[in-house]
Each structure stands twice: as C-alpha cells, then as structure tokens.
Amino acid sequence: MAINPIKTKVAYLGPPSSYTHQVVYTLRASGLLNSPYNVSCTYRQQAALGTFDSNDTILEPQNSIHDIFSAVQSSSVTYGVVPFENSTNGSVVYTLDLLIDLEHQSTSIKVCGEAYMDVHHCLLGHIGRTHHIHGDPTSSSDGSRTPTIDVPHPNPARAQPLKDLRHIKRIYSHPQAFGQCEAFLSTYLKGIERQEVSSTSKAAEVVAADQSRSTAAISSKLAAEIHGLSLLAEGIEDSEDNTTRFLILCNPDERVHSSSTDYSFNRQLSSPMSYKSLVAFKVNHQSSGALAKALAVFGDHGVNLTSINSRPSREHPWHYVFLIEFEGKREADGSGKVNAALEALIGPTQGQWKFLGSWVDKMSKASKASTTPS
Ligand SMILES: O=C(O)C(=O)C[C@]1(C(=O)O)C=C[C@@H](O)C=C1
C-alpha cells in the first residue's frame, strides 16, 4: 500500500508568478517539472538553487504579507516566504512591522532562512489598438529625465519601450516595484496614475482582466506568460543589479527540530557555516545614550552588526523600535557570544527585546562556497 508523504506547505505572496512565488521555486529541488504552468527558463534557471522538494511541497498563495505571517503563526503552513529588503529601494516596511509585531499576532514566528533573487521588472499590458506608430515608438522621449532641484542629475532610464505606450492611462504594481523603476516611469510614463496593489502578479492579473486595455502592470516576464499579457518594455528597473532579499519564516513551536538551522533548505550545506540573527528591541527614549548603550553590547561581545532598521513604536510619536541584524547564531545550549550579547541586552533595553531567529547567511563566502557544485 502506498504511503502518502506529509507535504510541506509553503505560503507565498499570490497570485502565482509574484517574485516570492518564484523564490519558492528556487527553494525547491525539482518542483519546476511539476509546475501547473508551462513556463520558460525563468524557473529552470532559478531551480539551480533548489532545496524544497516538489513532491513533498504544496504552495499556498496568500493575499498579503500579513496573511503569510498569519499562516505561519497558525501553523497552517510550515514556511512562509516574505520580501525583506531590496538593493535599490531599501527595506520592505510591511515585513519589518510584522516582524516587530506590536500587536502580538505573530509571537511564535522566527526567521529560519534567507534567499536572494535578481529582480528584473517588465511593463506588461495590451498593445494599443488605435494608435498608428510613425517611426520609433520611443520617439516621445530620448530617455533622459528632466532635472529637478531634488534630483539635479537624474540617471537615464536603462530600457526603452518595446511598444507604443500612449494608450496607457494607469499603471498597477506593488509599491516596492514602483520604487525600483523610477527612471523608466518618469521618462516614459510621466504623470500617469499609479495604483498600488498587493503584489506584482496581482497587478498583472488586474491588467489582464481590464476590458479598457489602457492599463499596464510592472511585473515579471513570467507574469506576462501566465496572464497572457504583452511585453511593453523589459528590464525597466533602475539598477541592473536589482536584487531582493527574502526571508523564510517558520513557527518553531510546531516543529520537531529544536535547532534553527535544521531546516531542509539548509540541509545541503556543510560546516563551517556563517550565520545571521535578528533581534528587535525598544529603549527608554528619556534616557540619554540608551540606544548607543544597547548597540555597544554587540561590539563588547565581539558580535558584528550587519543592518539596523527602525520603525515607529506606535506607542508615542517619534518613539521607535529597532531591528538589528548581526553575524552569528544563538546556540540552543545557551553558550557562545551571541547568547552572551543577548543576555547583556536586557539592561539597556529594560528587557524589551525579542529574538527573531538565526539562519545560514547566504551571502557569506563560506556559505556560497559550500553550495557551489564541484
Ligand atoms: O509583488 C511581488 O511580486 C513580490 O513578491 C513583492 C516584492 C517586494 O515587496 O519587494 C518582491 C520583490 C520585488 O522587490 C518587488 C516586489
């Protein structure tokens, strides 16, 4: 009798073809062959990094980053994949706020992995029906942008439209994607209304359903294939090396494994590994030097900080919660410099800190070397 394997459920930002969806594919060992979509090499290239096993994995689209957190917290999925920061546009503040969790809705969630993905945006839409193009469809602009006081020397757009854009009246996308394509938008679609939606794939879905055919989406090439849209422009991101870092969330309370580094997507890695960890804390804003004292704790214990973010505390105006990322790993047995630093953090934060997990650092030389095929 065949035994049904227990499937690992992974939540991502839906609908299919969002970048978080594509990241899940990069995390699957061979899942692309079972994909419900007949997709191009986009997935195949990404599968080289694969670690989630397709036969054991069910992918669960969610409507928002908040819903991904809820699914992980309630253990209706094993993992959730969320965007954390982008090399062009910076932090994804929704994710930061949900990690900080001021409303105590995701108390059990920990970060247990990370993934980096090159993000190349396209402008997707319908080809204009009524316009006859005379000459070059890009002739309305030479690709340069108008200098302003704030941006006296704007970078030129990297890409030119492939099709006429004069019928486009509104553009849909995720706010992060708008922020990553400023040069193209202000060169070729200046003044056109922008409508934020929950994901880049949602934008493609909305535009595909638009009867007026006068809207466009900033989304991926894969989304064009899946939603049957035309490529109006390709590679419209401001920076060629536009990369987004995603975090993999889990709820360790529900897992048999106690160590934060036992997860399947880390299993292929051999020692020695580099790790990163994340902690959120508040300090007493009335006490001078409180933040400096909290940060000094890490240096005092030989722990290297790698990123600092702050978000409004929502308790008092101009009071903040700090999210600190650092090298190293919290040991389950309480030993080591990270544990000692966290212990010492109790003083300057008056115990108001929350540990958010340790995971294998995918950018470190050690981690990269051990994942490179020989
Ligand atoms: O909308 C998507 O496709 C997402 O996966 C979200 C997201 C983000 O929020 O950063 C992911 C990668 C890109 O940076 C743009 C959008």
The ligand as a MOL file (V3000), in Angstrom:
LIG
                    3D

  0  0  0     0  0            999 V3000
M  V30 BEGIN CTAB
M  V30 COUNTS 16 16 0 0 0
M  V30 BEGIN ATOM
M  V30 1 O 4.9970 41.6760 -5.6460 0
M  V30 2 C 5.7890 40.7280 -5.7300 0
M  V30 3 O 5.9370 40.0480 -6.7530 0
M  V30 4 C 6.5780 40.4000 -4.5370 0
M  V30 5 O 6.9990 39.2910 -4.3880 0
M  V30 6 C 6.8730 41.5470 -3.6010 0
M  V30 7 C 8.1450 42.3010 -3.9330 0
M  V30 8 C 8.5580 43.2020 -2.7150 0
M  V30 9 O 7.7110 43.5800 -1.9200 0
M  V30 10 O 9.7560 43.5200 -2.6280 0
M  V30 11 C 9.2320 41.3500 -4.1590 0
M  V30 12 C 10.2740 41.6360 -4.9720 0
M  V30 13 C 10.3780 42.9100 -5.6850 0
M  V30 14 O 11.2860 43.6740 -4.9380 0
M  V30 15 C 9.0770 43.6170 -5.7660 0
M  V30 16 C 8.0050 43.2210 -5.0520 0
M  V30 END ATOM
M  V30 BEGIN BOND
M  V30 1 2 1 2
M  V30 2 1 2 3
M  V30 3 1 2 4
M  V30 4 2 4 5
M  V30 5 1 4 6
M  V30 6 1 6 7
M  V30 7 1 7 8
M  V30 8 1 7 11
M  V30 9 1 7 16
M  V30 10 2 8 9
M  V30 11 1 8 10
M  V30 12 2 11 12
M  V30 13 1 12 13
M  V30 14 1 13 14
M  V30 15 1 13 15
M  V30 16 2 15 16
M  V30 END BOND
M  V30 END CTAB
M  END
